[in-house]
Amino acid sequence: MSSFSRLGGALRAGGRFLATGARRRTGERHAGGEVHIEPRYRQFPQLTKSQVFQAELLSGVMWFWILWNFWHDPDAVLGHFPYPDSSQWTDEELGIPPEIGRA
């Protein structure tokens, strides 16, 4: 039964909205006074001490997480394979053309 009462309330609200739709309300601001934050053209925003502290704390946690995981699981960044020995590669594999005139 409560679903019917919710549906009825929604239909009443929708009916009121459609009835007052003809009278468009202007976008008047009732904030009480001038603009609260003055726009600053091509200037950095003024940060509070709390915002600076929160940003530094969050970046510190981020770097701790990155360095901790790199220290304890370096294969996640460096890969899960043995590094090849480059001294075993041939000139052909490296794309070096054969020397002309040498036999």
N, C-alpha and C positions, 0 to 999 in steps of 0.2 A: 504494500500500500504506500510505503514511503517513496517508492520510485514514481508513483502517479503524482504525489504531491510535489516532487522535484520537477517533474515534467510540467505540471501546471504552473509552477513558479517561473520556469524558464519561458513558457509561452506567454505569461503575463508580462514579463520583462521585455520579451521580444515585441509584443504588441505595443507597449509604451514607447519602445525605441522607434518603431515604424510610425507611430502617431506623431511623435515629436521630430521625425526626420525632416519634415517640411520646414521647420524652423531651425535653420542651421545655426549652430553656436559659433561665434567667432573664437579664434584662438587667443583669448585674453588670458594673460598671466596674472595670477593672484599670489605672487610671491612676497609682496610687501616691500616695495622699494626698488632700488636700482638692481642692475645685474650683480649677482653675488660674486662672480669671479670675472674680473676684467680680462678681456682677450689680450694677448701679448703677441703682436705680429713678429714673427721670425726671432723669437727669443725662447730660451729654455723656460720651462715651467718652474715656479717656485715650489720646492719640495719642503715638506715639514721634516722635523728631526725623526719623527716616527716612521715616515716613508723611507728615509735614508737608512734607518736601522733595519727595517724589514727587508729592504733590498739587499743590504750587506749580509744579513743573516741567511736569506734565501740563497744568495750566490755562494756563501761559505758552505752551506749544506750541499749545494750542487757540486762544488769542486771536491768536497770530501767524498761524496758518493762516487764521482768519476775516478778519483785517484785510488780510493779503497778498492773498487772493483778492478781497476787496472792492475793493482798490486797483487790481488788475490786470484784473478782470472785473466792473465794477459793473453791467453789464446783467443779470447773474445775479440780482441783488437788485432793481434798479430797473425791469427790464423791457426788452423788445426792440422798443420802439415809440417814435415821436416823441410828445412830450407835446402835447396839444391846447392851442390858444390859447383860454382861457376868455373873452376879450373878444369873440369871434366868436359866442358862443352867444346864442340868442334867449331872451326871457322864457318863451316856451312850452316850450322845451327844458329850461329850468331849473325849470319847474313854478310860475312866478309867475303868479297870475291877472291878467287884464287890469284896468286901473283903470276903475272905474265913474264916469261923468259926464265923462270926458275924451273929446273928439272930435278 
